[in-house]
Amino acid sequence: MLSRRNVRIKVMQMLYALGRDKELAFADAMRRYRETIARAFELYLFHLLYFIRAAEYAEKDAKRRQAKHRPTEEDKLFSPRLAQNPLIDSLRRNTLLNSLFTQYRLQEKIDDDLVRTLYGEFSKQDSYTAYLQKPEATPADHAEQLLSLLRTCFASETFEDANEDWYPNWIDDKSLIVGAMKKTVKALPAEPLFYEEFKPPVEATVEFGEALLQKVYEEDQHLLEVIEPTLKNWDAERVAIIDMILLKMALCELTSFPTIPTKVTLNEFVEISKLYSTEKSKDFINGILDRLMKKLHSEGRIHKEGRGLLEE
């Protein structure tokens, strides 16, 4: 689930913390980095549990309607099929998944009022009413309504607030979680170990991420010395802090990670600068990296493995 871009962002954040907090030891920064990686998977599980609980609320809705002194015709015909179909059942009855919910103590983070609100917002949709009125619902019908429920969850400002309250990394990982949840729901019914593919990949988070964090930290002064001549009329001290961190990371990636194409490195750090630095940073980063790449090429300091990885 975690892409290299997300890993780069987390490495950037740790390097920024190290630069701003002189009492922060590198070992503690590495520990924090690993925690942010683990929290991304926990955040995915958090969304899964809320999604399941929102679908299950259909059963409470059914009991509420049945308990009415004077139920309407709609109440009498109501079916909790949103909570009782093979697609959602593959999540509800997954013992390994439920063990993970317990392991991460996610039940403690579920707000029953928010679950009721999410279901309430979803249940107002005409498509849900039409779904309930069908004598029989097909797997495609179930899938359509579950995707609609998922969209309702992501559109809820209250749910957004809950995410931010529990997970400071929510904003950074939001696009990942949205994509992972859509993929999960579209693939229902789920296999027992479906969630394994969303765990942090060792290649990206350890072999790349941890190595990048350590190398940039250890070679900070050397990286600065390589970058400074390319700044021309810019004083290194005037360069935005995030921009300098991104330049050091990119330089390290260009020279120390032979399997990553040079164009990928350039494009990735330009894109990250758009999200986390100043309005002019993307052009600045692009220009400096272009000069750095030409300089490193001429000095024979960029060595890439595999055909087509070294683009001029």
C-alpha positions as CSV (number, residue, x, y, z in Angstrom):
1,M,0.0,0.0,0.0
2,L,2.8,2.4,0.9
3,S,4.4,3.8,-2.2
4,R,8.0,5.1,-2.4
5,R,6.6,8.6,-2.5
6,N,4.9,8.1,0.8
7,V,8.1,6.7,2.2
8,R,10.1,9.7,0.9
9,I,7.6,12.1,2.6
10,K,8.0,10.3,5.9
11,V,11.8,10.4,5.6
12,M,11.6,14.1,4.8
13,Q,9.5,14.7,7.9
14,M,12.0,12.8,10.1
15,L,14.9,14.8,8.7
16,Y,13.0,18.0,9.3
17,A,12.4,16.9,12.9
18,L,16.1,16.1,13.4
19,G,17.1,19.5,12.0
20,R,14.7,21.4,14.2
21,D,15.1,19.5,17.5
22,K,18.7,19.3,18.4
23,E,17.9,17.0,21.3
24,L,16.3,14.4,19.1
25,A,18.7,11.5,18.6
26,F,18.9,9.7,15.3
27,A,17.8,6.4,16.9
28,D,14.6,8.1,18.2
29,A,14.0,9.6,14.7
30,M,14.3,6.1,13.2
31,R,11.9,4.7,15.8
32,R,9.4,7.5,14.9
33,Y,9.8,6.7,11.2
34,R,9.0,3.0,11.8
35,E,6.0,4.0,13.9
36,T,4.6,6.2,11.1
37,I,5.0,3.3,8.7
38,A,3.1,1.0,11.1
39,R,0.4,3.5,11.6
40,A,-0.4,3.6,7.9
41,F,-1.5,0.0,8.1
42,E,-3.4,0.6,11.3
43,L,-5.2,3.5,9.6
44,Y,-6.3,1.1,6.9
45,L,-7.7,-1.3,9.5
46,F,-9.4,1.6,11.3
47,H,-11.3,2.5,8.1
48,L,-12.1,-1.2,7.5
49,L,-13.7,-1.5,10.9
50,Y,-15.7,1.7,10.6
51,F,-16.9,0.6,7.2
52,I,-18.0,-2.8,8.6
53,R,-19.7,-1.2,11.6
54,A,-21.6,1.3,9.3
55,A,-22.9,-1.6,7.2
56,E,-23.8,-3.6,10.3
57,Y,-25.9,-0.7,11.5
58,A,-28.6,-1.9,9.0
59,E,-29.4,-4.6,11.5
60,K,-30.0,-2.0,14.3
61,D,-32.1,-0.1,11.8
62,A,-34.2,-3.2,11.2
63,K,-34.8,-3.8,14.9
64,R,-35.7,-0.1,15.4
65,R,-38.3,-0.4,12.6
66,Q,-39.7,-3.7,13.9
67,A,-40.1,-2.2,17.4
68,K,-42.3,0.7,16.2
69,H,-45.8,0.7,17.6
70,R,-47.2,1.6,14.2
71,P,-44.6,0.6,11.6
72,T,-45.1,2.0,8.1
73,E,-45.2,-0.3,5.0
74,E,-41.6,0.7,4.3
75,D,-40.7,-0.4,7.8
76,K,-42.4,-3.8,7.3
77,L,-40.6,-4.4,4.0
78,F,-37.2,-3.2,5.3
79,S,-34.4,-5.8,5.0
80,P,-31.0,-5.6,6.7
81,R,-29.4,-7.0,3.5
82,L,-26.7,-4.3,3.6
83,A,-25.3,-6.1,6.7
84,Q,-26.3,-9.6,5.7
85,N,-24.9,-10.4,2.3
86,P,-21.9,-12.6,1.2
87,L,-19.7,-9.6,0.4
88,I,-19.8,-7.9,3.8
89,D,-19.9,-11.3,5.5
90,S,-16.5,-12.0,4.1
91,L,-15.2,-9.1,6.3
92,R,-17.5,-9.6,9.3
93,R,-16.7,-13.2,9.7
94,N,-13.0,-13.0,9.0
95,T,-11.5,-14.3,12.3
96,L,-7.9,-13.2,11.4
97,L,-9.1,-9.7,10.5
98,N,-11.0,-9.5,13.7
99,S,-7.9,-10.6,15.6
100,L,-6.1,-7.7,14.0
101,F,-8.8,-5.3,15.2
102,T,-8.3,-6.6,18.7
103,Q,-4.5,-6.5,18.4
104,Y,-4.6,-2.8,17.5
105,R,-7.4,-2.1,20.0
106,L,-9.4,-0.4,17.3
107,Q,-12.8,-1.2,18.9
108,E,-11.9,1.5,21.5
109,K,-11.7,4.1,18.7
110,I,-15.2,3.4,17.3
111,D,-17.7,6.1,18.1
112,D,-21.2,4.6,18.0
113,D,-22.8,8.0,17.3
114,L,-20.5,8.5,14.3
115,V,-21.4,5.0,13.0
116,R,-25.1,5.9,13.3
117,T,-24.4,9.2,11.5
118,L,-22.6,7.6,8.6
119,Y,-25.3,5.0,8.1
120,G,-28.0,7.7,8.5
121,E,-26.4,9.9,5.7
122,F,-26.0,6.8,3.5
123,S,-29.6,5.6,4.1
124,K,-31.1,8.8,2.7
125,Q,-29.9,8.0,-0.8
126,D,-32.5,7.0,-3.4
127,S,-30.3,4.2,-4.6
128,Y,-30.4,2.5,-1.2
129,T,-34.2,2.7,-1.1
130,A,-34.3,1.1,-4.5
131,Y,-31.9,-1.6,-3.4
132,L,-34.1,-2.5,-0.4
133,Q,-37.2,-2.6,-2.6
134,K,-35.8,-5.3,-4.9
135,P,-37.3,-8.7,-4.2
136,E,-33.8,-10.2,-4.5
137,A,-30.4,-8.4,-4.7
138,T,-27.5,-9.6,-6.9
139,P,-23.9,-9.5,-5.9
140,A,-23.6,-6.5,-8.2
141,D,-26.3,-4.8,-6.2
142,H,-24.5,-5.4,-2.9
143,A,-21.2,-4.2,-4.4
144,E,-22.8,-1.0,-5.7
145,Q,-24.3,-0.2,-2.3
146,L,-21.1,-1.0,-0.4
147,L,-19.1,1.3,-2.6
148,S,-21.8,4.0,-2.1
149,L,-21.4,3.5,1.6
150,L,-17.7,3.9,1.3
151,R,-18.1,7.2,-0.6
152,T,-20.4,8.4,2.1
153,C,-17.8,7.7,4.8
154,F,-15.0,9.6,2.9
155,A,-17.4,12.5,2.2
156,S,-18.3,12.9,5.9
157,E,-16.6,15.9,7.6
158,T,-17.3,14.3,11.0
159,F,-15.5,11.1,9.9
160,E,-12.6,13.3,8.6
161,D,-12.4,14.9,12.0
162,A,-12.3,11.5,13.7
163,N,-9.4,10.5,11.4
164,E,-7.4,13.6,12.3
165,D,-8.1,13.1,16.0
166,W,-6.8,9.6,16.1
167,Y,-4.1,9.7,13.4
168,P,-1.9,12.7,12.9
169,N,-0.6,11.0,9.7
170,W,-4.1,11.0,8.1
171,I,-3.5,13.9,5.7
172,D,-0.3,12.4,4.4
173,D,-1.8,8.9,4.0
174,K,-5.3,9.8,2.9
175,S,-4.9,9.1,-0.8
176,L,-3.3,5.7,0.0
177,I,-6.2,4.8,2.4
178,V,-8.9,5.8,-0.1
179,G,-7.2,3.8,-2.8
180,A,-6.7,0.7,-0.6
181,M,-10.3,0.8,0.7
182,K,-11.8,1.1,-2.8
183,K,-9.6,-1.8,-4.0
184,T,-10.7,-3.8,-1.0
185,V,-14.4,-3.2,-1.5
186,K,-14.3,-3.8,-5.2
187,A,-12.6,-7.2,-4.6
188,L,-15.3,-8.5,-2.2
189,P,-15.9,-11.2,-1.2
190,A,-12.5,-11.1,0.4
191,E,-10.0,-13.9,0.8
192,P,-9.0,-14.7,4.4
193,L,-5.6,-13.0,4.1
194,F,-6.6,-10.2,1.7
195,Y,-5.1,-7.5,4.0
196,E,-1.6,-8.8,3.6
197,E,-1.1,-6.9,0.4
198,F,-1.7,-3.6,2.3
199,K,1.0,-4.2,4.8
200,P,4.1,-2.0,4.5
201,P,6.5,-3.5,1.9
202,V,9.9,-4.2,3.3
203,E,11.6,-3.2,0.0
204,A,10.1,0.3,0.1
205,T,10.0,1.0,3.8
206,V,13.2,-0.7,5.1
207,E,15.6,-1.3,2.2
208,F,14.8,2.1,0.6
209,G,13.3,4.3,3.4
210,E,15.4,3.4,6.3
211,A,18.6,3.4,4.2
212,L,17.7,6.8,2.7
213,L,17.0,8.3,6.2
214,Q,20.3,7.0,7.6
215,K,22.4,7.9,4.6
216,V,21.1,11.5,4.3
217,Y,21.6,12.0,8.1
218,E,25.1,10.6,8.1
219,E,26.2,12.4,4.9
220,D,24.5,15.7,5.6
221,Q,27.6,17.9,5.4
222,H,29.0,16.1,2.3
223,L,25.6,16.4,0.5
224,L,25.5,20.2,1.3
225,E,29.0,20.6,-0.1
226,V,27.9,19.0,-3.4
227,I,24.8,21.0,-3.7
228,E,26.2,24.5,-2.8
229,P,28.1,25.0,-6.1
230,T,24.9,24.5,-8.1
231,L,23.0,27.2,-6.2
232,K,24.8,30.0,-8.1
233,N,23.5,33.2,-6.7
234,W,21.6,31.5,-3.9
235,D,23.0,31.4,-0.4
236,A,22.5,27.9,1.1
237,E,21.2,29.5,4.3
238,R,18.5,31.3,2.3
239,V,17.1,28.1,0.8
240,A,13.9,27.0,2.4
241,I,14.5,24.2,5.0
242,I,12.2,21.7,3.2
243,D,13.8,22.5,-0.1
244,M,17.3,21.8,1.2
245,I,16.1,18.5,2.7
246,L,14.5,17.5,-0.5
247,L,17.7,18.3,-2.5
248,K,19.8,16.3,-0.1
249,M,17.5,13.4,-0.3
250,A,17.4,13.5,-4.1
251,L,21.1,13.8,-4.4
252,C,21.5,10.8,-2.1
253,E,19.0,8.8,-4.2
254,L,20.7,9.7,-7.4
255,T,24.1,8.4,-6.3
256,S,23.3,5.7,-3.8
257,F,20.2,3.9,-5.1
258,P,21.1,2.3,-8.5
259,T,17.7,0.7,-9.2
260,I,15.8,4.0,-9.1
261,P,15.7,5.8,-12.5
262,T,17.0,9.4,-12.5
263,K,13.8,10.8,-14.0
264,V,11.8,9.1,-11.3
265,T,13.9,10.8,-8.6
266,L,13.6,14.2,-10.3
267,N,9.9,14.0,-10.8
268,E,9.1,12.6,-7.4
269,F,10.9,15.4,-5.5
270,V,9.4,18.1,-7.7
271,E,6.0,16.7,-6.9
272,I,6.7,16.4,-3.2
273,S,7.8,20.1,-3.1
274,K,4.5,21.1,-4.6
275,L,2.8,19.6,-1.6
276,Y,5.1,20.5,1.3
277,S,7.1,23.6,0.4
278,T,6.6,27.0,-1.1
279,E,4.9,28.1,-4.3
280,K,8.1,28.6,-6.1
281,S,9.8,25.5,-4.8
282,K,8.9,23.2,-7.6
283,D,10.8,25.3,-10.2
284,F,13.7,25.8,-7.8
285,I,14.0,22.1,-7.0
286,N,13.6,21.2,-10.7
287,G,16.3,23.6,-11.7
288,I,18.9,22.6,-9.1
289,L,18.3,18.9,-9.6
290,D,18.8,19.4,-13.3
291,R,22.2,21.1,-12.7
292,L,23.1,18.4,-10.2
293,M,22.3,15.6,-12.6
294,K,24.4,17.1,-15.3
295,K,27.3,17.7,-12.9
296,L,27.1,14.1,-11.6
297,H,26.8,12.6,-15.0
298,S,29.9,14.5,-16.2
299,E,31.8,13.3,-13.1
300,G,30.6,9.7,-13.6
301,R,29.0,9.6,-10.2
302,I,25.6,8.2,-11.2
303,H,25.5,4.5,-11.7
304,K,22.2,2.9,-12.5
305,E,21.5,-0.8,-12.8
306,G,19.3,-2.2,-15.5
307,R,18.5,-1.1,-19.0
308,G,16.9,2.3,-19.4
309,L,17.4,3.4,-15.9
310,L,19.8,6.2,-16.7
311,E,18.1,8.9,-18.6
312,E,20.0,11.9,-19.9
